[in-house]
Amino acid sequence: MTPIVQTFDEVRELITPLLRKMVHRLDPSTRLVVSYHLGWCDKDGVPANTNGGKAIRPSLALLGAVAAGAEPEAALPAAVAVELVHNFSLVHDDVMDGDAERRHRPTVWAQWGAPTAVLAGDAMLSLAHEVLLDLRSPHARTAEAMLAVATRELIRGQTLDIAFESRCAVSLAECVAMVRGKTGALMSVSAAIGAVLTGAPPAMTDALTSYGDHLGVAFQLVDDLLGIWGQPEITGKPVYSDLRSRKKTLPVTWAIENGGAPGRRLAAWLADEPRDATDAELAGVAELVEQGGGREWATREAVRLAALADDAVAQAGAVSKPAGQLRALARYLTHRDA
């Protein structure tokens, strides 16, 4: 029986040796910063074992390979690659959003400054491509090309996300298109890239790509809900963090378009001259999103997209046990609290 990855902790254990090997290629200063971000040490380089993230994307890469009938180890380079791209985006995202805390610790830019954070993110992106270029597999070039396109789409989505902050009005359709790039692109390639490395047929990799796309938007819907109503002690991010940044997230844009009077009041607040808002004011804005139906819609839509992800798994013709795990992962990601 092909071994199946059961938990995120097991995935982290599987990918860490190769991930550490890649990070060791960096110069000592950058290696320290990246190691700190990944939770391996404190700011002085003293070894630590702090939260390095959920390992969702590498889990998808490994499960994709197993779904195609291969051993999870066959997809380790792909899993490490998508984890590096994800962390590149997180470090840069913290700089752009001005978030001073992630995973209950100071962010890289808050600890060392924005220039160092930008360079650390760039270093991880470079390593993501190196780990695939090191392979002699005939499928490595295809995998690397997929990752490059997904990274470009991620950057497109992030660019739109930043642009939306200075716009008074953003449609729901525009917001969904942004999310498909910012979050969906990397989730989508993560689900398929492991299978690609094993030489899986196009019908399977296409179905896994679709699974990841649906899952990515569902994941962002839940992230948007947590960005307004999440508990800081669990999420590791400040209360009302997305509202404080005036982000036009999916629940917000839906409430503006469909929420009647509360939606109009929400739109008026977003159109005001940007200024620092108190927690009490932001609590009132969150209430407008809820009154306008944004919270209920986002919750229902995440469940609907998770069901579409289930359908895509069925179309993939995957090995039964990993197919069940892909479905379970979709359910977990749409019912999480962090």
N, C-alpha and C positions, 0 to 999 in steps of 0.2 A: 504494500500500500504506500503510495506517495505521501511523504510527511506533509502535514498541513500546519501552517502558521496559525496558532490559536489566539494569541494576544498581541497587543501593541508592544508589550515588554519583550516578548520573544522576537518580534521584528527588530526592535532596537538592538537587542543582543546580537542578532544575525548581521546587521549592517554595520555595527560600530567598528569592528576591526578594519574593514576596508575604508570606512569613512575616516578613521584616524590616520590610516596610511596616506590617504589623499591630502588631508589637512597638514600632515607632516611635511609635505612638499613646499609649504609656504615659508616665507622668511620668518624669523623668530617673533618679530613684533606683530605681524599680521596673524601668525599662528596663535598667539596668546589671545588676541581679540576674538578670533573665530571660535577657539576652544571655549572661551568664556560664554559666548553667545549660545553655543551648543550645550552648555551646562556641565562641561567637563572640569572646570576650574573656577576659582574666584578671580578677581581683577589682578591679583598679584601672581597668578599662576599656580596657586596651591590647589591640588586636586580636590574636586568636589563631585558630588553626584546629585545635582539638582535637575529639575524638570527640563528635559530637552525637547519637549513637544510630544504630540500624540503619535507621530510616525504614521499618519494616515496615508500619505502618498507612497512611501515605500511599501506599506502593507498592500496597497493596490497593485503595485508593480510585481510583488512576489505572488500575490493571489492570481494575477493575470497569467503568469507563467505556469502555475500549478493547474489553473483551469484548462490550460492547453495540454496538460499531461506531462509537464516537465517537473524537475526538482526545483524548489524555491531558490537554491543556490545558483541556478543558471541565470537568474534575474538580479543577482546582487549588484552588479555594476549599474543596472538600470535603476534599482531602488536607491542606491547612493546618489545617482545623478539627479533624480527628481527631488530628493531631500535637500541636496545642495541648492538647486534652483529655488525651492520653496524658501529656504533660509536666506538666500540672497534677497528675495523679495521682502521678507520680513524686516531685515535690517534697514533696507531702503525705505520701506513703508513707515517705520518708526520715525525716521528722519523727517519724512514729508508730513506726517501727521503731528509731529511734535510730541509723540507719546514717550514719556520718561520711564515707563515701567512695562515690562513684559515678563510673564511667568514669575511674578512676584520678586523680580530683581530689576535694578536699573538697566535700561536699554543700552546698547553699545554707544550710541551717540551721546546719551546722558553721562556715560562713564568716561568716554575718550574724546568726544566732539564729533560733529557731523563729517568733517573730512575723513577721519579714520573709519567711521561707519561706512561711508560710501566705498572706500577702498576695500574694506573687509567684505562687503557685499559683492563687489566686482571680483574679488579673489575666489569666492565660492562659486560664482557663475563660471569662471574659467575652469575650475576643478571639475565642475559638472560635465563639461565637454571632454576634458582630459580622460576621465574615467571610462568614457565610451570609446575614445580614440585609442586607448590602450588595448582594446579587445581585438582579437584576430577573427572574430566571428564574421561570416559573410553578411550577417544582418545588422552589424554594428552601425554601418553608414546610414541605413534606413532609420534606425533608432535615434541616431544623433540628429538627423534631419528633422524628425518628428519633434524632438525636444527643442531644437532651435526655433521652429515655427511656433510651438507652444509658448516659448519665452517671448517671442515677438508679440504674440497675442496678449500675453499677460501684461506686457508693457503698454500695449494699446489700451487695454482696459484700465490700467492704473492711470494712464494719461487722462482718459476721460473722467475717471473718478476725481482727480484733482481739479480738472476744468469745471466739473459740475459744482464744486464748492463756491465758485465765484459767479455762477449763473442763478438768476432768480427762478427760472422755470426749467424743469427737466421732466420729460415724459417718462411714463413707465416703460415704454418700448425702448427708449434710449438707455434706461437704467438696466434693463435685462441684457441688452447688447453689451453694455459695459461689464456686467457681471460674467457673461460668457467668456470674456477675455480675461478679466482680472483673476477670477477664481476657476471658472469652468475649464479653461484651456489646459492648465497644469493638471487638474484632476483627471481630465479626459486622457491626456497622454500618459499619465501615471497608470491608469487602468489597462492601457493597451501595450505599453512599451515592453513589459516583461514577456508578454506573449509574442511580440515582434521578434525579440532576441532569440526565442526558441524556434522561430520559423513557422509560427502558426499560420493557417490559411487566412486570406484577406477577409472572408466572411466573419470569422471569429474576431479578428482584431477590429474590424469596423463596428461590430456589435459591442465590444468592450469600450471602444471610443465613445459610442452613444451612451452607454451606461455611465461612463465618467462625466460626460457633459451634463446629463440630467442630475447626477449626484452633485456636481460642482455648484449648480444653481441652487439646489436644495440646501447644500451646505452653507452657501452665502446667505440664503434666507434666514437660516437659524442664527448665523453669525450676526446678521443685522438685528435680529430680535435681541440677542444677547448684548449687542452694542448699545441698546437702549435700556433693556430691563434686566440684564445679567447682574449677578452679584459679584462685586469686585473681588471679594475674598476667594471666589471660585474662578472667575475669568482672568484675574490678574491684571485687569484694565480698569481705569477710573470709571466711576458711575456716570452714566449718560455720555460716554466718550464720543459716540458718533454724533449726537445732537450738539455737543459742545463744539465739534468741528464743522457743524452745519452740513453734514453729509446728506446728499439726496439718496438715501438708501431705498431698498425696495418697499419696505412698509411705509416709509414717508411718502414716496412718489405715488403709491397706490392710494393712500389716504387723501392726498391732494386732488387726485383725479376723480375719486369716487366717494369721498367722505362728506360731501355736502358742506354745511356751515363749519364744522370743525376743520375740514380740509381747507376751506378758504382762510380760516384764521391761521392755520399752520403755514399756508403759502405766504400770508402777510408777514408772519414772524420771520420766515426765511428771507423775505425781500427787504427787511429792515437793514439798516447799516450794521455790519458785523461789529460786535463788541463782546466783551466778556459777560457771560450770563451766570447768575447764581444757580446753585443746585435747586432752589425752590422754583425759579423760573423754568429751568429745564424739566423739572418734574411736571409742570403745567404743560409744557410742549409735548412731553411723552404722553400725557393724558389726551391731548388733541389727536395724536396718532392713533391711540386706542379707540377714542370716540369715533374717529373717522373710519374705523374698520381695518386699519393697516395691520394691526397685530393679529387679528383673527384670520385675515386673508393670507398673510405670510405663513402662518402655521398650517393652514389647509393646503396652500400651494406647495410647501415643502413635502407634505405627505403625498400629494399627487405626483410630484416629480420622482419621489422615491419609488412609487409604484411603476412609473415608466422605466426607471432604472432596473427594476425587477423584470419587466418585460424584455428589456435588452439582454439581460443575462440568459433568459430562456432562448432568445434568438441566437445567442453565441454558440450554443451546443457545447457548453463547458462540461468538464468532469463534474459529477454531481456534488461531491462534498465541498470543493472550493466554490461552486456556484451557490451553494447554500450560505457559505461564508460571505460572499459578495452581497447577497440579499440581506444578511444579518448586519453587515457593515452599513448598508444604506439605512436600515431601520435605526441603528445606533446613532448615526450622524444627524438624523432628523429628530432625535429625542434627547440630545445632549444638553448639558448645562454649562459647558465651558468650551 
